[in-house]
Amino acid sequence: MTEMLRSGDAGYDEARTVWNAMIDRRPAVVARCSSTAEVAEAVRYGRANELEIAVRCGGHNIAGLAVPDGGLMIDLTPMNAVRVDPAAKRAWVQGGALLGELDRAAQEYGLATTAGNVSHTGVGGLTLGGGMGWLARRFGLACDNVVSYEVVTADGSVVTASADENAELFWGLRGGGGNFGIVTSFEFRLHEIGTRALIVEFTYPSAAGFDVLRGWRELNAAAPREATFTASIAADSVTVGYVWVGEGGEDLLPAFRALGPVTDEVVEETTYLKLQTRDDSVQGHRFRRYWKGHYFKSLPDDAIRALVANPGVGASLQAYGGAIAEVPDGDAAFSHRDTLFEFVTATRWEDPAEDETKIGMLRSYAATLEPYAGGLYVNTLNEDPIQRAFPAAKLERLVALKTAYDPDNVFHLNQNIRPARGMMVV
């Protein structure tokens, strides 16, 4: 039976707490679901009681969309089981599982599928938005590795979506976000990767940043798929490198050392599981957070100049390409497969009095990169319009799908695609 939590109940405050400490909303009810049937029941309950419905998995969305003020939070975190068939190279993952739970289960057999870079991220939110990770250049995005979805729709029905069953819904779930229903189970393809990873980072003084990033850009053009190039820009330094999953990877080191005057060097051989937890937030949910993002389809010199004019906030680049770009654009809702690099500027702080200053700095910095941008990752949409994530023709198709499966926009607390008719909730 579904556990229903209300203000004052044990566990209520824990359930409504998400990764961004700026989010302090109070749902009327938190439905902690343990099965697909309970999720369907919760959807029907929310609609019958005219409650705004939100869905929690990992709670990593920066806007805190999982937490509705005065509404119904459908909490999937009790549904975190992962089952692996090593012979078939398949994993069945419940909708409330975290990436670390999927990684650990698959790595028992030297297997993995594309997942994000922070282990306490929810599998559901990451995958529905596309799902970038260290294996994407080799095997495609997380959504490219989904074989089938089990979905609770807006009327409380349960359907399966795959290439052969409800194919249009399958298409939309591959990058269209949480617009079309609540996914209670994912079936993933797994790949043999072993257990080894290599992390490489070279740091250079900021004065050399422009030349270093130009050289890094050229190295990336010929990078093997096992390597995912990374860069981070700070006020006093530039760090570039790569992550390599599997054996090898050292052959690239001399070229990086030749990019400029190295002030610090990290060449760390580790396990894939340790790599996947390296960027975890060890302080938990105490920080206030904000981010802005862009997709770059090229990285001209003027864009690099804007990057190195960093005002002191954190900024990073991660390379796309490889298997991501080889999936035909029409095969999935996910868009901008010709992206060369993803840019994110992010920061965290504790004092609410700093909110306006911190957010303003990031918005201003991201705006200087806007002239070079060519779209945006669904999972980094914040106050940005949905049109940045999808081109017009694809968005039209997504609107038609939304209209078919959720005409009243019941599932609107997400990177929302509005239906063509119905309630049109903002």
Salt bridges, closest charged atoms under 4 A:
GLU3 OE1 - ARG32 NH1 3.36
ASP13 OD1 - ARG16 NE 2.82
ASP13 OD1 - ARG26 NH1 3.99
ASP24 OD1 - ARG16 NH1 2.73
GLU52 OE2 - HIS412 NE2 2.77
ASP75 OD2 - ARG32 NE 3.17
ASP144 OD1 - ARG174 NH2 2.97
ASP144 OD1 - ARG337 NH2 2.79
GLU168 OE2 - ARG397 NE 2.74
GLU187 OE2 - ARG90 NE 3.39
GLU192 OE2 - LYS89 NZ 2.98
GLU201 OE2 - ARG278 NH1 3.21
GLU218 OE2 - ARG217 NE 2.78
GLU247 OE1 - ARG196 NE 3.92
GLU250 OE2 - ARG196 NH2 2.78
GLU265 OE2 - ARG257 NH2 2.72
GLU269 OE2 - ARG196 NE 3.05
ASP301 OD1 - ARG214 NE 3.12
ASP301 OD1 - ARG217 NH1 2.96
ASP302 OD1 - ARG305 NH1 2.73
GLU326 OE2 - ARG225 NH2 2.19
ASP329 OD1 - LYS394 NZ 3.14
ASP338 OD1 - LYS297 NZ 2.69
GLU350 OE2 - ARG286 NH2 2.46
GLU354 OE1 - LYS358 NZ 3.85
ASP355 OD2 - ARG288 NH2 2.74
GLU370 OE1 - HIS294 ND1 3.96
GLU370 OE1 - ARG388 NH1 3.91
GLU383 OE2 - LYS292 NZ 2.97
GLU383 OE2 - ARG363 NE 3.38
ASP384 OD1 - LYS292 NZ 3.20
ASP384 OD1 - ARG388 NH1 3.42
ASP406 OD2 - LYS402 NZ 2.75
ASP408 OD2 - ARG47 NH2 3.01
